[in-house]
Amino acid sequence: MGKVVNFQRQKSGRAGGIPTILAAIGIAGATGYFGPGLMGKLPLSNGVQMAASSRAGTIVGRASVIDGDTIEIHGERIRFNGIDAPESAQPCADSGGRIYRCGARSAEALSEWLAASSPTTCKFVERDQYGRFVGNCTRADGASVQRWLVRNGYAMDWPRYSNGAFAKEQSAARSEKIGIWQGTVQPPWEWRAAQRGKADTSSVVSPMSSATSPAAASEQSGACNIKGNISRNGVHIYHVPGQKYYAQTRISAGKGERWFCTEQEARAAGWRRSQQ
């Protein structure tokens, strides 16, 4: 069994013939826990399931990297608090002016670094507009994930949300010209805005035929034709062309719905693919 974390101090006992959950929970492989935090159930190594009951808390487990600032633990998408890493498809220029995918490089470096000291612990801060868990995360050795990413030039301090918490690390990485600072880079939040602008201005509406309604024509969105829809229950689902409900799905930006250019982009933003 792996490292043992004391979840709460409570002696084992029985109530109605059912053993109470032991105070120590082993973390090994896919096992882990939600601290007083998120609704859900997690399988323990002895087959018992534990339900977490409150709205905020801590998640501990083996992390799967989605991109340079987003991971997943036990099926929960987690966005790092106060930093922003280049998007997976975002290009940067190195010291020689050569273009490379800096977002993909950040994700690769993060994956290797987290794997070297697992599990990862993330403490809840808030839910973002996409419903993702936003948290402050550390490796098993206590090292801050956000500080490491910014200090090594794989992400930027995001003043809008950090209040400059990682400005010192960013200044050091920039002065040493490491990571994204070795050449030229556009702040990820600006790059995303630019891509949305391109999608809006490049929208091409073909001349309407008798079979094309004005409503359908107004939804043409160039290459960014994946529809990010929010259900009545608040579930974020995306539809790709050819799916059953794609044509009848309408996108309302006022409700927080949006268009995506790729499925990877949609998943990174917290949407899941429609099953139909």
C-alpha positions as CSV (number, residue, x, y, z in Angstrom):
1,M,0.0,0.0,0.0
2,G,1.2,3.6,-0.8
3,K,1.5,6.6,1.4
4,V,-1.1,6.9,4.1
5,V,-3.0,10.1,4.7
6,N,-4.9,10.8,7.9
7,F,-8.4,11.8,6.7
8,Q,-9.9,12.1,10.2
9,R,-9.1,10.6,13.6
10,Q,-11.9,8.1,14.3
11,K,-11.7,4.6,15.8
12,S,-13.2,1.8,13.7
13,G,-16.5,0.5,14.9
14,R,-19.8,-0.9,13.7
15,A,-23.3,0.5,13.4
16,G,-26.1,-1.7,12.3
17,G,-23.5,-4.4,11.3
18,I,-21.8,-2.1,8.9
19,P,-18.1,-1.1,9.6
20,T,-17.4,2.6,9.8
21,I,-14.8,4.1,7.4
22,L,-11.3,3.8,8.9
23,A,-9.5,7.0,9.8
24,A,-6.6,6.3,7.4
25,I,-7.0,6.0,3.7
26,G,-4.3,4.6,1.5
27,I,-3.3,6.5,-1.6
28,A,-1.8,4.2,-4.2
29,G,-2.4,3.9,-7.9
30,A,-5.9,5.1,-8.7
31,T,-7.1,5.5,-5.1
32,G,-7.3,8.8,-3.4
33,Y,-9.8,11.1,-1.7
34,F,-11.9,14.2,-1.9
35,G,-11.4,16.2,1.3
36,P,-14.4,18.0,2.7
37,G,-15.0,19.2,-0.8
38,L,-16.8,17.9,-3.9
39,M,-19.9,15.9,-4.3
40,G,-19.1,12.4,-5.6
41,K,-18.0,8.9,-4.7
42,L,-14.5,7.4,-4.8
43,P,-13.6,3.7,-4.6
44,L,-11.3,2.8,-1.7
45,S,-8.9,-0.1,-1.8
46,N,-11.1,-2.2,0.4
47,G,-14.1,-1.8,-2.0
48,V,-16.0,0.6,0.3
49,Q,-17.1,3.9,-1.3
50,M,-16.8,7.2,0.4
51,A,-19.1,10.2,-0.4
52,A,-17.8,13.7,0.0
53,S,-20.5,16.1,1.1
54,S,-19.6,19.8,1.2
55,R,-19.0,22.3,-1.6
56,A,-15.3,23.1,-1.2
57,G,-12.2,21.1,-0.2
58,T,-9.2,19.2,-1.3
59,I,-8.5,16.7,-4.1
60,V,-5.6,14.3,-3.9
61,G,-4.5,11.8,-6.5
62,R,-2.5,11.0,-9.6
63,A,-2.8,13.9,-12.0
64,S,-3.5,13.6,-15.8
65,V,-2.3,16.6,-17.6
66,I,-4.8,18.3,-20.0
67,D,-2.6,21.3,-20.9
68,G,0.0,23.5,-19.2
69,D,-2.4,24.9,-16.6
70,T,-5.1,22.2,-16.3
71,I,-5.1,18.7,-14.9
72,E,-7.6,16.0,-14.1
73,I,-7.7,14.0,-10.9
74,H,-10.4,11.3,-10.3
75,G,-12.4,12.7,-13.2
76,E,-12.4,16.3,-11.9
77,R,-11.0,19.0,-14.2
78,I,-8.7,21.3,-12.2
79,R,-7.5,24.7,-13.4
80,F,-4.5,26.1,-11.6
81,N,-5.2,29.3,-9.7
82,G,-3.6,32.6,-10.7
83,I,-1.5,31.5,-13.7
84,D,-2.1,31.0,-17.4
85,A,-0.1,28.7,-19.7
86,P,0.0,28.9,-23.5
87,E,-2.7,27.0,-25.3
88,S,-1.8,23.6,-26.8
89,A,-1.9,25.0,-30.3
90,Q,-0.4,28.4,-29.5
91,P,2.9,29.2,-31.3
92,C,5.9,30.9,-29.8
93,A,9.3,31.9,-31.3
94,D,12.5,30.6,-29.7
95,S,15.8,32.6,-29.4
96,G,16.5,31.9,-33.1
97,G,13.1,33.0,-34.3
98,R,12.0,29.4,-35.0
99,I,8.3,28.8,-34.3
100,Y,7.4,26.0,-31.9
101,R,4.2,25.0,-30.0
102,C,5.0,26.4,-26.6
103,G,1.7,25.2,-25.1
104,A,2.4,21.6,-26.0
105,R,5.9,21.9,-24.5
106,S,4.5,23.3,-21.2
107,A,2.1,20.4,-21.0
108,E,4.9,17.8,-21.6
109,A,7.2,19.4,-19.0
110,L,4.3,19.6,-16.4
111,S,3.5,15.9,-17.0
112,E,7.1,14.8,-16.3
113,W,7.5,17.0,-13.3
114,L,4.2,15.9,-11.6
115,A,5.0,12.2,-12.2
116,A,8.3,12.6,-10.4
117,S,6.5,13.2,-7.1
118,S,3.0,11.9,-6.9
119,P,0.2,12.3,-5.8
120,T,-0.8,15.8,-6.5
121,T,-2.9,17.8,-4.0
122,C,-5.2,20.7,-5.0
123,K,-7.0,23.0,-2.6
124,F,-10.2,24.5,-3.8
125,V,-10.4,28.2,-4.4
126,E,-13.5,28.6,-6.6
127,R,-15.4,27.4,-9.7
128,D,-14.7,29.2,-12.9
129,Q,-17.2,30.2,-15.6
130,Y,-16.9,26.8,-17.2
131,G,-17.6,25.0,-13.9
132,R,-14.1,23.8,-13.4
133,F,-12.5,23.4,-10.0
134,V,-9.9,26.2,-9.6
135,G,-7.2,25.4,-7.0
136,N,-3.8,25.8,-5.6
137,C,-1.9,22.6,-6.2
138,T,1.3,21.0,-4.8
139,R,3.3,17.8,-5.5
140,A,3.8,15.2,-2.9
141,D,7.1,16.9,-1.9
142,G,5.2,20.1,-1.2
143,A,6.4,22.1,-4.2
144,S,3.9,24.5,-5.6
145,V,2.8,23.6,-9.1
146,Q,2.0,27.2,-10.1
147,R,5.3,28.6,-8.8
148,W,7.3,25.9,-10.6
149,L,5.5,26.5,-13.9
150,V,6.0,30.3,-13.8
151,R,9.6,30.1,-12.5
152,N,10.6,27.7,-15.3
153,G,9.0,29.7,-18.0
154,Y,6.1,27.4,-18.8
155,A,3.3,29.7,-17.7
156,M,2.7,33.3,-16.9
157,D,1.5,35.1,-13.7
158,W,-2.1,36.2,-14.5
159,P,-2.6,39.5,-12.6
160,R,-6.3,39.5,-13.2
161,Y,-6.6,36.5,-10.8
162,S,-3.3,36.3,-9.0
163,N,-2.8,39.9,-7.7
164,G,0.8,39.4,-8.7
165,A,1.3,36.3,-6.5
166,F,3.8,34.9,-9.0
167,A,5.3,38.1,-10.3
168,K,8.6,37.4,-8.6
169,E,9.0,34.0,-10.3
170,Q,8.0,35.4,-13.7
171,S,10.6,38.2,-13.4
172,A,13.3,35.7,-12.6
173,A,12.4,33.4,-15.5
174,R,12.2,36.4,-17.9
175,S,15.5,37.8,-16.9
176,E,17.1,34.3,-17.4
177,K,15.3,34.0,-20.8
178,I,14.1,30.5,-20.1
179,G,11.0,28.7,-21.4
180,I,8.6,31.0,-23.2
181,W,10.9,33.9,-22.4
182,Q,13.7,32.7,-24.6
183,G,12.1,34.4,-27.6
184,T,8.7,36.0,-28.2
185,V,5.4,35.0,-26.7
186,Q,1.9,36.4,-26.6
187,P,0.1,36.3,-23.3
188,P,-2.3,33.3,-23.5
189,W,-5.3,35.4,-22.6
190,E,-4.6,37.7,-25.5
191,W,-3.9,34.9,-27.9
192,R,-7.3,33.3,-27.1
193,A,-9.1,36.6,-27.6
194,A,-7.3,37.0,-30.9
195,Q,-8.5,33.5,-32.0
196,R,-12.0,34.3,-31.1
197,G,-11.8,37.5,-33.1
198,K,-10.5,35.7,-36.1
199,A,-13.4,33.2,-35.8
200,D,-15.9,36.0,-35.7
201,T,-14.4,38.0,-38.6
202,S,-13.8,34.9,-40.8
203,S,-17.4,33.6,-40.5
204,V,-18.6,32.8,-44.0
205,V,-22.2,32.6,-44.8
206,S,-22.9,31.0,-48.1
207,P,-25.9,32.3,-50.2
208,M,-29.0,30.9,-48.7
209,S,-30.8,28.3,-50.8
210,S,-34.4,27.5,-50.4
211,A,-33.4,24.8,-47.9
212,T,-31.4,27.1,-45.7
213,S,-33.2,29.2,-43.1
214,P,-31.9,32.6,-41.9
215,A,-31.4,31.1,-38.4
216,A,-29.2,28.2,-39.7
217,A,-27.2,30.6,-41.9
218,S,-26.5,32.9,-39.0
219,E,-24.8,30.1,-37.2
220,Q,-22.1,29.5,-39.7
221,S,-18.8,30.0,-37.9
222,G,-16.0,29.3,-40.3
223,A,-13.7,26.5,-39.1
224,C,-14.8,26.9,-35.5
225,N,-18.0,24.9,-35.9
226,I,-18.2,23.0,-32.7
227,K,-21.1,24.2,-30.6
228,G,-20.6,24.6,-26.8
229,N,-24.0,24.3,-25.3
230,I,-25.1,24.6,-21.6
231,S,-28.1,22.4,-20.7
232,R,-31.0,23.4,-18.4
233,N,-29.2,21.6,-15.6
234,G,-26.0,23.6,-16.2
235,V,-24.1,20.8,-17.8
236,H,-21.5,22.0,-20.4
237,I,-21.8,19.8,-23.6
238,Y,-20.4,20.3,-27.0
239,H,-21.8,19.1,-30.3
240,V,-19.8,18.4,-33.5
241,P,-21.2,18.5,-37.0
242,G,-23.0,15.3,-37.9
243,Q,-24.3,14.5,-34.4
244,K,-28.0,14.1,-33.8
245,Y,-28.8,17.4,-32.1
246,Y,-26.1,19.5,-33.8
247,A,-28.4,21.3,-36.3
248,Q,-31.1,22.2,-33.7
249,T,-28.6,23.4,-31.1
250,R,-28.5,27.2,-30.8
251,I,-25.6,29.1,-29.2
252,S,-26.4,32.0,-26.9
253,A,-23.3,33.9,-25.9
254,G,-25.3,35.8,-23.3
255,K,-25.8,32.5,-21.4
256,G,-22.1,31.7,-21.6
257,E,-22.4,29.3,-24.6
258,R,-19.7,29.5,-27.2
259,W,-18.1,28.1,-30.4
260,F,-14.9,25.9,-30.4
261,C,-12.4,25.3,-33.2
262,T,-11.3,21.8,-32.0
263,E,-12.6,19.2,-29.6
264,Q,-9.4,19.5,-27.6
265,E,-10.1,23.2,-27.1
266,A,-13.7,22.3,-25.9
267,R,-12.5,19.7,-23.4
268,A,-9.8,22.0,-22.1
269,A,-12.5,24.6,-21.4
270,G,-14.5,22.1,-19.4
271,W,-17.1,20.9,-21.9
272,R,-17.8,17.2,-22.6
273,R,-18.8,15.7,-25.9
274,S,-22.5,15.0,-26.4
275,Q,-23.3,11.3,-26.5
276,Q,-25.7,11.7,-29.4
